[in-house]
Amino acid sequence: MARVSRLPAAFAAVVLAALTAAPSPAVPVARAASPVGVGGIVAGSVARSSLNLDAVYRSNLKLTWSTRAIWVDSTAIVKNTSGVEIDRVELNTIAARLGNIRLRPVTVDGVAVPASMTGQTIIVPLGGVLPVDATTRIRVRFSARLRSTLGGSDWLFTQANGIADIYRWLPWVSRRVTFERPSHADPFVTPSSRDVRVTITADRRLDLATTGELVSTSSNGRTKVFQARNVRDFTVTASTNFDWRERRVGDTTVRVWFRPGTRGAAWLDAAADAFAAIEARLGPYGYSTLDVVQSAGGAGMEAPGLIWIPSGTPASNLRYVAAHEVAHQWFYGIVGNDQVREPFTDEALADFAARSVLGIHRGSRCPIRPLDRSIYDYTARCYYEIVYIQGGNLIDQARRAMGAELFWTTLRGFVEANRHGLVSTASLLRTLDDATPLDLAGLHFAARFPRIY
């Protein structure tokens, strides 16, 4: 995420309201054993979930533009690749936190289970145990309403300024994560899915920019099907009057979506230039398209294959916002991390990469603090200055110590070795340290990561 501000040091604090969990019908918690495969639940309990699941998603999203209402009917086909038995799956959707959600009965292999919600998490008991390598089918249905304002975190899930921003709506395998935090940090952690198919139906013709590639459009133009592969979430942006421009950069089409009055040519220049420079440093992007989309407002934001640049972004800040969010395509998108517990791993790397290609490194405006804390441990005033600026400067120290050629070669290798996976801060630091005879840990890292060293 990148800040958008006319005052470089200003940030927005996040103020959120609590949401009461919706009840679900009670059902037995065990079922008869069945063969491994879809419907592979067996009797028992282990009180355990996991992030290490292979999930593919088939989702229907209905959007009523006139009322900001959405309806979601989503099925996750989940294979247990964690190496241990599990008896529940935890799904992330910020609709549960921001959308005044009404959850319908959740089913596991067609059987209703007593699902519950806490914050942005839908907790799905499986009604038994899912053995290793067994598969089950989880269906989640709910209605929700997009916000109409941009305050706090509303801009992630809103319809304002002629644009609908629909972020993290699709119930995605995750773990229980507290949404409230003192800064604008990203309270998300999601593994990559190899296959996502989303059908979007609206009450009128809409221009849709999404994480996926367009597969088909109905004859009346109101239903569109999108497909995505190897992505960590699926973002949707809609408007009644998006215009677009595109440019081929290497093997990738960079496409900008914008409303009348926005300088689309300047946005395309900023995004395409950043993409070319960052891909040259970090290695192949791997997707055919990058969509750069005007959002209703708030802050810049990343999603796989797509970035948001907010309406009203000052021309003076445009290239930075574009470069930071483009860099997130590699760190968070291609190489995932725990954005909650280890924000350094994506935010510091993305900001370092952006400032490197733009030549705008600067000092921090906050005291030196550890870089191995969770998003809940930094204040709104200093989160950006510590994690982004101090973190990026630390990475730049490693680059200067190693030498640019070795540094970028090592980082490209790290990206390729961990493509579509989840990494830790410790693994990143160890990779850099192991690539050189210098003691980067002793010289640079240990003092800033006391929980690791």
C-alpha positions, -999 to +999 in steps of 0.1 A: +000+000+000+013+035-008+002+068+008-014+095-013-011+129+002-003+164-006+017+166+026+044+138+023+044+131+061+006+129+065-011+096+071-048+087+077-055+069+109-079+040+107-112+041+126-134+011+123-167-001+138-174-035+153-196-061+135-217-086+154-212-122+142-242-137+124-257-169+138-258-201+118-279-232+123-264-259+146-257-293+130-239-324+142-201-320+144-192-354+130-202-375+100-195-410+087-162-417+071-161-414+033-134-421+007-106-396+001-116-371-025-144-345-026-165-354+004-134-367+023-145-357+058-142-384+084-155-385+120-135-369+147-119-336+158-084-321+161-090-285+169-068-273+141-068-253+109-041-244+084-030-219+058-012-246+038-042-257+018-047-261-019-079-241-026-095-233-060-125-209-061-157-207-081-175-175-073-206-156-084-207-119-075-239-099-082-237-061-080-267-038-078-252-004-087-283+016-078-283+003-041-246-006-036-258-041-027-238-072-035-246-109-033-219-135-031-222-173-038-187-188-036-175-224-035-139-233-024-127-267-034-101-273-007-075-301-006-056-306+026-019-302+017-008-291+051+006-325+062-017-326+093-054-333+098-077-303+102-112-299+113-120-263+103-112-238+076-109-200+083-119-177+054-111-140+050-135-115+037-136-078+046-173-078+037-177-094+071-161-063+087-172-035+064-203-048+045-230-053+071-230-089+060-259-113+062-244-148+061-266-176+047-261-212+059-226-224+050-223-259+037-195-285+036-200-311+009-237-300+008-242-303+046-250-272+066-224-265+094-225-239+123-202-213+107-195-182+127-179-148+121-153-130+141-140-097+126-132-103+090-130-141+094-157-167+086-149-198+107-161-230+090-162-262+111-159-291+087-182-314+107-154-338+112-117-342+102-102-336+067-073-361+064-041-352+046-046-351+008-084-353+011-107-327-005-138-310+006-162-284-009-171-254+011-200-231-001-204-197+014-233-173+005-239-138+018-254-104+010-236-072+019-236-035+010-207-014-001-199+017+019-205+051+004-177+070+021-139+069+021-131+074+058-111+049+078-109+017+058-142+023+039-123+030+007-115-007+005-151-016+001-171+013-012-190+029-041-181+065-043-171+091-069-186+070-097-164+039-088-171+007-069-140-006-050-145-042-039-114-055-021-110-089-004-146-098-009-142-134-020-140-158+011-104-169+009-084-194+029-066-175+057-064-175+095-081-154+121-067-119+119-078-089+138-089-062+114-085-032+138-050-017+138-036+016+147-023+025+112-032+020+076-014-013+075-027-044+056-043-069+080-042-099+056-024-131+050-035-154+021-019-183+002-019-183-035-047-202-055-038-219-087-073-214-102-100-188-096-131-183-117-155-154-110-188-146-127-199-110-122-235-099-129-246-063-126-280-046-129-266-025-157-236-025-181-204-018-162-168-014-171-150-040-149-113-041-140-104-072-121-076-094-110-086-119-137-086-120-174-120-117-192-132-150-205-167-142-218-195-116-218-232-122-220-252-109-249-267-080-228-232-071-215-243-074-178-226-107-170-189-112-174-167-142-165-131-138-154-103-163-148-072-159-127-043-183-119-018-182-091-032-152-072-037-144-035-070-126-038-094-113-064-101-076-066-130-060-085-133-023-096-163-011-115-176+021-131-203+031-156-178+051-176-142+039-173-120+048-203-087+029-209-053+030-225-027+004-228+009-002-237+030-033-243+060-036-220+080-067-228+056-096-225+030-077-205+002-054-214+000-025-190-036-012-191-048+020-173-085+024-164-097+059-156-127+082-155-132+114-175-112+143-162-082+120-152-050+124-171-049+088-183-018+093-205+002+105-175-010+075-154+000+051-182+035+067-185+041+064-148+029+028-145+046+015-177+079+032-168+078+018-133+069-017-145+098-018-170+123-006-144+112-029-117+109-060-138+144-055-150+156-056-114+133-083-099+128-107-128+098-118-149+064-107-139+047-138-151+012-125-159+000-113-193-016-081-180-012-055-153-043-033-147-037+001-133-071+013-120-085+046-108-101+039-074-127+059-056-102+073-031-082+064+000-047+051-006-028+033-033-034-004-031-021-036-046-038-068-057-025-096-079-024-083-115-040-050-105-032-018-086-053+010-074-043+047-078-068+068-059-089+096-075-073+129-069-038+117-067-015+148-071+007+148-101+037+153-078+029+120-061+018+100-091+051+083-101+058+073-065+024+058-059+025+039-092+060+026-086+053+014-050+021-004-060+038-019-091+066-032-069+040-050-048+033-072-078+065-089-068+065-086-031+031-096-018+019-107-052+044-132-067+062-137-034+037-137-005+043-130+032+024-126+064+014-090+060+001-089+096+031-103+116+059-094+092+049-062+072+086-055+066+089-083+040+065-067+015+063-030+024+100-024+029+109-043-002+082-026-023+091+009-011+129+002-015+123-009-051+101+021-059+125+046-045+154+028-062+140+032-097+129+068-089+161+078-071+142+093-041+156+076-010+152+098+021+157+096+058+131+087+083+111+113+103+106+090+133+131+075+158+148+042+149+127+012+160+128-026+155+116-038+121+103-072+132+071-062+148+035-068+137+012-041+123-004-037+157+028-026+173+035+006+153+017+039+157-002+056+129+023+085+130+054+063+126+043+031+109+052+044+074+084+061+085+096+029+103+085+000+081+086+017+047+114+043+051+137+027+077+131-007+063+138+003+027+169+022+038+182-010+056+177-030+024+196-003+005+225-006+030+226-043+021+226-034-015+255-010-011+275-035+010+269-064-014+273-044-046+244-037-069+250-067-093+252-093-066+223-078-047+198-077-076+209-112-088+203-125-053+169-108-050+158-121-084+168-156-073+148-152-041+117-142-062+120-172-086+127-197-058+095-185-039+072-177-068+036-181-055+047-191-021+047-175+014+081-164+028+093-151+062+114-121+070+141-144+083+143-163+050+148-130+031+175-118+054+192-152+054+192-153+016+209-119+014+234-128+041+243-162+026+250-146-008+281-126+004+311-133+026+302-102+045+284-106+079+253-087+069+235-101+100+261-086+124+267-054+104+231-045+096+203-069+105+207-081+141+201-048+157+169-041+138+155-076+141+159-086+177+132-112+176+150-130+147+186-127+159 
